[in-house]
Amino acid sequence: MSETSSAGEQHTKADHHNSVPAAGASKRGESKAGVTIDRKLLDMLVCPVTKSVLHYDPERDELLSYAAKVAYPIRDSIPIMLIEEARQLSDEELAKHKTGKT
């Protein structure tokens, strides 16, 4: 079964499984507000500074660029990919994320 969004895009129930939960999300992939982040979108995004891969941090609802040592915020399921809006990552915080000990 598929649905058509206001943008005319076709969505299926399978698309829900390609979503990443937003901060504070339940195990079902939805936040308390029912917001999710599309996995396909995250796979296409790169750091605007280094063009390197980004890593999703569900705890802080941010996209991390290990190469640029910054975290881009996600607001209302929209990644804010402006360096002016990014938060600097400390070496300690970066090391914790890289080893999976967040």
Disulfide bonds with the S-S distance in Angstrom:
none
